[in-house]
Amino acid sequence: FSPLPYGLWLLIRLLNADFDTERRDHLRNLACTIPPPLSDTYADELKWLRTHTDPGLLTFPYEKTGAPTPVTSGFDKNIGLAYVLHNGKRLFLDTKDVNSAAHNYQHIIDDEGLTGCGKRTKSPHCYTKKGFEVENGDVILDVGCAEALIALDNIEKVQKAYLFECDKRWIKTLQATFSPYMDKTILVQKLIGDGTRGSITLSSAIHEGKDTPFFIKMDIEGFERFVIQASLDFLRNHKVKLSCCVYHRQDDDVVIGKMLKDIGYRTEFSDGFMLPDINGTKFPYFRHGVLYARNF
């Protein structure tokens, strides 16, 4: 293996950055051409897009409110990872750089508002809302958990937390974060699916009874509809609140919403829209962020 000369490496980085900027500018321009009356649906988002030119700010097209959340971060030399303090609990991130950990955490708290404390006027990527929250005694299934912020945020109130993550780079991070809570945490290092090709089903992974209340958060990069299809029996036969990302594919909100309604779930969407530059974004470009669904 021979590393690239620095000059060539830098040129590739610059070209990729220029391409990314051009693609995002093109997406903004397309969104701004949505004709009426459909454009009325996205009036707030389009107003924001027309007055902001930074391509890095497209995904969450809403004004920031207030100062950034203060972040306390550190480095654990025994574990070899950086962490931030989330409500007094150490949340480890997949980096050794303290500043990077603080920046990443601040983004998911402020810009994405994953736990409901965002610093934008709307938080379409928030996993909970008033009346749709993790409650005392729930079993939480964090499917595609990455750093597992939503599980850590609720770890004291749940009776058990299942962390589903098949990306090996997160395993050390998760073990470090949840080491104080191993009596109620189960780390599942397998792909959730239909039980074929090395995957496991929700029914085979979960052993609680039918009366157990479950809160399922699902963010698996566009595979949500396939996992839900493979998990219909589990979803029918248990008490479930499901917080499912629906922005990875253009029609996820329709496809996933119908599957859940067909088995008796009540559904609603998170507040606002996202403008994600992923998986061939098509007209009308904006996408719902999270679908909230429940059957009890």
Secondary structure, 3 states (H helix, E strand, C coil): CCCCCHHHHHHHHHHHHHHHHHHHHHHHHHHCCCCCCHHHHHHHHHHHHCCCCCHHHCCCCCCECCCCCCCCEEEECCCCEEEEEECCEEEECCCCCHHHHHHHHHHHHHHCCCCCCCCECCCCCCCCECCECCCCCCEEEEECCCCCHHHHHCCCCCCEEEEECCCHHHHHHHHHHCHHHCCCEEEECCCECCCCCCCECHHHHCCCCCCCEEEEEECCCCCHHHHHHHCHHHHHHCEEEEEEECCCCCCHHHHHHHHHHHCCCEEEECCCCECCCCCCCCCCCCECCEEEEECC
